Amino acid sequence: MVREVTPSEYVATLAGQPATVLVDVREAWELDIARLPGALHVPMGEIAGRLAELDTTRDLVILCRSGGRSLTVARFLEAQGYPSVANLSGGILAWARDVDPTLATY
């Protein structure tokens, strides 16, 4: 079962940790609207072909617009044997609501 992490929990406990990678699975046009600094951009449709870029020894927190695509990707990564994967609950919309209200939403 995929662990859920709220944006507030991420900021309080995981952000800036060397063992944590925030993986943004949105499309490039979505990043043009709202982007989180330091996130690794791997669009959902490219995940299977880019697994080598995702370190199995690090904690992966998966992000999308509202949490649906990221949950699908997180489940896929768990099925591929990644031991520490979490879904960012509510995605960039929750981030804008709970962490950074200046962030553009769409």
GIGIMO-V913100 format. One record per residue. N is the residue number from 0. RES is the residue in one small letter. PSI is psi in whole degrees, 0 to 359 (999 if undefined). Layout:
BEGIN
n & res & psi
N & RES & PSI
N & RES & PSI
END
This chain:
BEGIN
n & res & psi
0 & m & 132
1 & v & 132
2 & r & 142
3 & e & 136
4 & v & 127
5 & t & 159
6 & p & 320
7 & s & 319
8 & e & 319
9 & y & 310
10 & v & 319
11 & a & 328
12 & t & 336
13 & l & 330
14 & a & 134
15 & g & 355
16 & q & 132
17 & p & 335
18 & a & 358
19 & t & 134
20 & v & 125
21 & l & 119
22 & v & 116
23 & d & 116
24 & v & 12
25 & r & 169
26 & e & 160
27 & a & 321
28 & w & 331
29 & e & 325
30 & l & 333
31 & d & 336
32 & i & 312
33 & a & 128
34 & r & 143
35 & l & 126
36 & p & 139
37 & g & 353
38 & a & 142
39 & l & 123
40 & h & 114
41 & v & 99
42 & p & 147
43 & m & 316
44 & g & 349
45 & e & 354
46 & i & 308
47 & a & 324
48 & g & 352
49 & r & 23
50 & l & 328
51 & a & 339
52 & e & 348
53 & l & 112
54 & d & 121
55 & t & 347
56 & t & 358
57 & r & 158
58 & d & 124
59 & l & 126
60 & v & 120
61 & i & 135
62 & l & 139
63 & c & 203
64 & r & 309
65 & s & 357
66 & g & 350
67 & g & 308
68 & r & 320
69 & s & 325
70 & l & 319
71 & t & 315
72 & v & 318
73 & a & 317
74 & r & 318
75 & f & 314
76 & l & 319
77 & e & 318
78 & a & 336
79 & q & 0
80 & g & 7
81 & y & 122
82 & p & 338
83 & s & 92
84 & v & 137
85 & a & 153
86 & n & 133
87 & l & 102
88 & s & 129
89 & g & 352
90 & g & 208
91 & i & 333
92 & l & 317
93 & a & 325
94 & w & 313
95 & a & 323
96 & r & 317
97 & d & 338
98 & v & 311
99 & d & 88
100 & p & 351
101 & t & 348
102 & l & 132
103 & a & 144
104 & t & 164
105 & y & 999
END
